[in-house]
């Protein structure tokens, strides 16, 4: 998966959130988008997902040397963020089964393997609405990171995680991110220390 941004800008009403973003994100590399809260990191990540259309400029997506229609980009990515909601009426097991209807998992994994990774075996039949904020964040991360997609987008991935949860996240990245285009938006070092490439959002204000 490869993404090219050509002079991209995003405006809400009369305020420009981003300007002049010309960047290439190459397949198999790991990028961190850094900057203070409210600086536009999440906006850029949404543009990189194809979910948000630039007000100016162009975002182009490529997979296996072919250009993708922006309306089909979602098929090739997985995304975890605090603002993406889970279906809280479902039990954990139902949520895993539901996810598998839309996205296969890496290495031929199934719902039982994800359940083991989450370490929530006693919560198999528990409704997600009864999960703690940390448990919900783990589930979001596991579903995104373990999905078999060439593009992985993570926004503030350690939100609501304790020290043990942060170590769990880092292990998940180590085990399941190889060969993918990974982009992490955060201002917390532990979220993206492993990323060799850095983008400072303040360069585009």
Residue, then its C-alpha position, 0 to 999 in steps of 0.5 A: x500500500x502506498x499513499x501520495x498527498x499532493x498539496x493537500x489542505x483541509x479547512x473547516x468553515x473559514x479555518x485552515x487545519x492543514x495546508x500544503x501537505x505533500x507527502x509520500x507514505x511507502x509500503x512496509x514503512x512505519x510513520x509517526x505523525x506528531x504534534x500537540x493536541x488539536x493540531x490536526x493529527x487526527x484530521x490528517x489520519x482521516x484523510x489518509x484513510x480516505x474517509x475525509x476529502x481534502x478541501x484542496x489538493x489530492x490524496x492518491x492511494x495505490x495497492x499492488x501497483x494499481x491506483x485505488x478508487x478512493x471509495x474502495x480504500x476502506x477495504x485495504x485498511x484497519x483503523x483504531x482510534x478513541x473516537x471510533x465506537x464499538x457496537x456496545x450491545x454485542x458481547x465480546x464473542x459476538x463482536x469478534x464474529x461480526x468483525x470476521x464477516x468483514x475483515x480476515x485476520x493475519x496468519x489465518x487467525x480466528x476469533x479464539x486466537x484473538x480472544x487469547x491475545x486479549x486475555x479476556x477469556x472470562x469476558x467472552x460473553x460479557x457485553x462490551x458496554x460493561x467493559x472498562x475503557x482500557x478493555x475497550x481500547x484493547x479490543x479496538x487495537x486487537x481488531x485493527x492490528x490483527x486484521x489482514x490489511x496492508x494499511x494500519x492506522x492508529x490514533x493515540x493507541x495507548x489511550x486508557x491503557x495502563x503500563x501492562x496494557x502499553x507493553x501488550x500494545x507494543x508486543x502486538x505491534x512487534x508481532x503483527x505489523x511486519x510488511x505493512x504501511x503503519x501510520x501512528x498519530x500521537x504526541x506520546x512517545x511510547x505510541x510511536x518510538x518504533x517508527x523510523x519515519x516522522x512527520x511533524x504536523x506543525x510543518x503544515x499549519 
